[in-house]
C-alpha cells in the first residue's frame, strides 16, 4: 500500500514541478519578476510542493517500512 502511495506522490510531484516551471515562464510571472524580482507566488508554491511531494514519494517508494505501527 505504501509503495502505491509513494508512486502516486512521486508522479504528482513531478507533474507539479512541470506546471510550476511553466507558470514561472508565464507573462504574469515575468511582470511580477520585473517589479519585485521574484516570480509569482503560485509558481513558487507549485515548485516547492512538487519538490516536497517528489521527495516524500521517493522515500516512501524506496523504503520498505510501513506507516502503520
C-alpha positions in Angstrom: 0.0 0.0 0.0 2.8 2.4 0.9 4.6 1.8 -2.4 1.5 2.7 -4.4 1.0 5.9 -2.3 4.7 6.7 -2.8 4.5 6.2 -6.5 1.4 8.5 -6.7 3.2 11.2 -4.7 6.3 10.9 -6.9 4.2 11.2 -10.1 2.1 14.0 -8.6 5.2 15.9 -7.5 6.7 15.6 -11.0 3.6 17.0 -12.5 3.5 19.9 -10.0 7.2 20.7 -10.8 6.4 20.7 -14.6 3.4 23.0 -14.1 5.4 25.2 -11.7 8.2 25.6 -14.3 5.6 26.5 -16.9 3.9 29.0 -14.6 7.3 30.6 -13.8 7.8 31.3 -17.5 4.3 32.9 -18.0 3.6 36.5 -18.8 2.3 37.3 -15.3 5.4 35.8 -13.7 7.5 38.0 -16.0 5.6 41.1 -14.9 5.9 40.1 -11.3 9.6 39.5 -11.7 10.1 42.9 -13.3 8.6 44.7 -10.4 9.5 42.5 -7.4 12.4 40.5 -8.7 10.5 37.2 -7.8 8.1 35.1 -9.8 4.5 34.8 -8.8 3.6 33.0 -5.5 1.5 30.4 -7.4 4.5 29.2 -9.4 6.7 29.1 -6.3 4.1 27.1 -4.3 3.8 24.6 -7.1 7.5 24.2 -7.4 8.0 23.8 -3.6 5.0 21.5 -3.3 6.2 19.4 -6.2 9.7 19.0 -4.8 8.4 18.1 -1.3 5.9 15.6 -2.8 8.6 14.0 -5.0 11.0 13.7 -2.1 8.4 12.1 0.2 7.1 9.9 -2.6 10.6 8.7 -3.5 11.4 7.9 0.2 8.1 6.0 0.6 8.7 4.1 -2.6 12.3 3.2 -1.7 11.7 2.4 1.9 10.2 -0.9 3.0 8.7 0.5 6.1 5.1 0.8 6.8 3.4 3.9 8.2 1.3 1.7 10.5 2.6 0.9 13.9 
